[in-house]
Amino acid sequence: MTKLLILSLVLLASSLLASAVSVEYCNKRENYDVTVSSVDIIPNPVIRGEPATFNISACTDGSVTGGKLVIDVNYFFFHVHQETHDLCEETSCPATGNFAIAHQQVLPSYTPPGSYTITMTMLDSDGKQLTCIKFDFSIGFIADS
């Protein structure tokens, strides 16, 4: 009974820290091979100097066997960062049907607090765009020294 109570409290605490964010496609008229149903950020707002996890729920009718995940970050209207990841390091390949992309990152303690926008582009092994989404996130004022 005690273990069940502790597990329930941990799940409740993690659900309070997680927050689904609003997602929009880069081109609303495009029929992307990969669709994104949700993006959850844990914790939200992101805490500087602490791990932040971005969980992306996606779906495809085909099979994604490899490629890249390109992440661009804007602070207000200024492009401040870009990184590229091997897609198969962020999800299990081949990805078919419903799949999840999980990316964890620690932002330096000197990262300015405020509102940021991420543009995430998924490319297949041949460079074909599979999807492109944008979403906002915030970095809080609390930071470890």
Legacy VTK file of the C-alpha trace (Angstrom):
# vtk DataFile Version 3.0
C-alpha trace
ASCII
DATASET POLYDATA
POINTS 145 float
0.000 0.000 0.000
2.844 2.396 0.853
4.585 1.691 -2.457
1.339 2.392 -4.347
0.905 5.684 -2.498
4.490 6.753 -3.250
4.113 5.786 -6.924
0.858 7.769 -7.131
2.516 10.837 -5.617
5.471 10.605 -8.021
3.151 10.311 -11.029
1.048 13.224 -9.799
4.119 15.412 -9.266
5.541 14.592 -12.697
2.211 15.316 -14.392
2.076 18.709 -12.684
5.553 19.565 -14.003
4.786 18.339 -17.536
2.942 20.609 -19.862
1.656 20.054 -23.373
2.353 23.033 -25.582
0.558 24.347 -28.633
2.095 23.073 -31.875
1.708 24.423 -35.383
3.071 23.187 -38.682
5.593 25.354 -40.522
3.455 25.126 -43.668
-0.214 24.548 -42.862
-0.936 23.552 -46.470
1.759 20.867 -46.611
0.729 17.217 -46.346
3.629 15.962 -44.204
4.543 12.254 -44.120
4.904 12.533 -40.324
2.177 14.177 -38.259
2.709 15.454 -34.729
-0.094 15.113 -32.207
1.560 16.656 -29.148
4.684 18.106 -27.582
5.212 17.822 -23.827
7.956 19.738 -22.043
9.149 18.605 -18.622
9.463 20.807 -16.627
7.577 23.720 -18.090
8.804 26.383 -17.753
12.302 25.041 -18.366
14.756 25.657 -15.514
18.219 26.874 -16.476
20.964 24.453 -15.438
18.478 21.560 -15.024
17.606 18.790 -17.524
14.605 19.556 -19.741
12.860 16.811 -21.682
10.943 17.431 -24.898
8.578 14.520 -25.692
7.045 14.588 -29.154
4.227 12.211 -30.129
4.156 11.550 -33.864
2.625 9.234 -36.439
3.468 8.058 -39.946
1.760 5.792 -42.465
5.160 4.800 -43.841
8.424 3.786 -42.253
11.122 6.187 -41.102
14.419 4.306 -41.284
16.809 7.179 -40.631
17.460 10.846 -41.102
18.049 14.021 -39.163
16.252 16.141 -36.632
17.145 19.814 -37.096
16.287 22.113 -34.197
16.360 25.894 -34.583
15.836 28.134 -31.556
14.693 31.758 -31.643
14.723 34.122 -28.674
11.963 36.572 -29.467
12.773 37.200 -33.156
16.510 36.449 -32.992
17.919 33.109 -34.171
20.168 32.000 -31.298
20.928 28.326 -31.787
20.791 25.403 -34.204
21.607 21.767 -33.662
21.234 18.612 -35.726
20.684 15.128 -34.315
20.605 11.666 -35.828
16.907 10.823 -35.868
17.520 7.223 -34.785
19.242 8.485 -31.629
16.061 10.379 -30.699
13.584 7.567 -31.508
13.626 3.862 -32.334
14.219 3.162 -36.014
12.483 2.079 -38.061
9.653 4.281 -36.811
6.243 3.132 -38.019
2.726 4.069 -36.984
2.669 5.974 -33.695
6.102 6.765 -32.324
7.745 9.139 -29.874
10.755 11.397 -30.117
12.431 12.199 -26.806
15.123 14.843 -26.526
16.766 15.907 -23.273
18.953 18.949 -22.847
20.466 21.014 -20.043
20.444 24.718 -20.805
23.379 26.653 -19.332
22.658 28.694 -16.206
23.491 31.895 -18.122
20.680 31.305 -20.658
18.422 34.388 -20.581
14.963 33.781 -19.141
11.987 34.475 -21.374
10.035 33.126 -24.330
11.646 30.990 -27.023
10.370 29.372 -30.225
11.633 26.045 -31.524
11.328 25.056 -35.162
11.884 21.320 -35.518
12.394 19.841 -38.964
12.550 16.096 -39.530
14.359 14.931 -42.669
14.642 11.404 -44.032
17.930 9.802 -45.110
17.631 11.421 -48.557
17.031 14.915 -47.129
13.276 14.915 -47.851
11.309 16.905 -45.283
9.048 14.572 -43.308
7.585 17.226 -41.012
8.217 20.717 -39.704
6.664 22.088 -36.526
6.968 25.191 -34.352
6.234 25.554 -30.669
6.989 28.002 -27.889
8.532 27.365 -24.521
9.672 29.488 -21.609
12.799 29.522 -19.522
12.162 30.480 -15.920
14.143 32.856 -13.741
15.428 30.164 -11.362
18.921 28.826 -12.074
21.453 26.763 -10.176
24.667 28.588 -9.344
LINES 1 146
145 0 1 2 3 4 5 6 7 8 9 10 11 12 13 14 15 16 17 18 19 20 21 22 23 24 25 26 27 28 29 30 31 32 33 34 35 36 37 38 39 40 41 42 43 44 45 46 47 48 49 50 51 52 53 54 55 56 57 58 59 60 61 62 63 64 65 66 67 68 69 70 71 72 73 74 75 76 77 78 79 80 81 82 83 84 85 86 87 88 89 90 91 92 93 94 95 96 97 98 99 100 101 102 103 104 105 106 107 108 109 110 111 112 113 114 115 116 117 118 119 120 121 122 123 124 125 126 127 128 129 130 131 132 133 134 135 136 137 138 139 140 141 142 143 144
